[in-house]
């Protein structure tokens, strides 16, 4: 996870905003702001419209993938993937650019 945190400084602008379940962990010790997002727990009511992030981050799984694609079709477009890491026992974490001005 340390390598992923170091990479974030090169992926988003200083004071950029990353939204997602592991965003706070990835933004530690950096100038990038983080907003956690977990369905039913925090920031799950129109997070892109309200927070206007530069990117989202998620642990790739059917649950997370379905939530994002149900609410924002096309958000997990492979051409918008900024980075990805495998951590722990095979958890895949990926960061996707949010296209500014896109209508959701």
N, C-alpha and C positions, 0 to 999 in steps of 0.2 A: 504494500500500500504506500510505502514511502516513495517509491519510484513514481507511482501515479501522482502523488501530491506534487512532486518536483516537476512533472510534466505539465501540470495545469498552468503554471506561470507562463508557459509558451503557447498555450492553446487559446486563452481568453485575454482580453485587455485588462489592464490594471483597473480595479474597481468594477470589473464585469460581474455579472450575476449568474450563478449556476444553481439550478433548481433540481431537487430529487432526493431520494431517500438517503443516499450516501454523500450528498453535496457537502455537508459540514465537515466530514472526514477528509474529503479531497481538498478543501480550501484552507485547512489549518496552515498557519505560518505563511500565508500569502496575502496579497492585496485583493484577491478575488473574494467577492461576497457570496454567501451561501444561504439558501432558503430550503429547509427540509420540506418534502412533500410526501405524504403518505395518505392514501385514501382512507377516509374516516377518522383521520387523526390530525393532519395539519396541511393547510394550503391546498386542499383538494377541490376547491370551488373556483374553477376557471383560473388556474395558476399562471398560464401564459398571458392571458389578457390582463390580469391584475398585477403580476410581478414584472412582466416584460423582460424575461431573462435573455441572456446571450446564448445559453445552452441548457440542456437538460442532461441528467445522468440517471442511469438506472441499472439495477442488477437484472441482467437478462433472465427472464423466466416467463412462463405463460401468464402468470398473474400480472406482472408489471407490464409486459408487452401489450397484453389485452387492455389494461387500463388506459395506457397512453394512446393506443391506436383506436380504441372506442371513442375517446374524447377528442383526439386530434389525428384523424386519418392522414397518413403520410408522414407523420412526425419522425418515424424511425426509418426514414429514407437512407439507405446505405451511402448515398453520395454526400450526405450531410454528417456522416460519422467523423468525429474529430479524433477520437482515440478509444482504445479498449485495452483492458488488462484482465488477466485471470488471477484471482487471489484466493487464498485459502484452499479448501478442497474442491476446486473447480468452479468457483463463482465467477461469472463473466460480468464485468462492469464496463459500460460503454457510455461515451459522451457524444451527444448529437447537437449540432448547431441549430438554433432556432432562427429562422429567416425573419428578420425584422419587417414589419408591415404586412406580414401574411395574415390573411383573414381565416379565422378558425370557426 
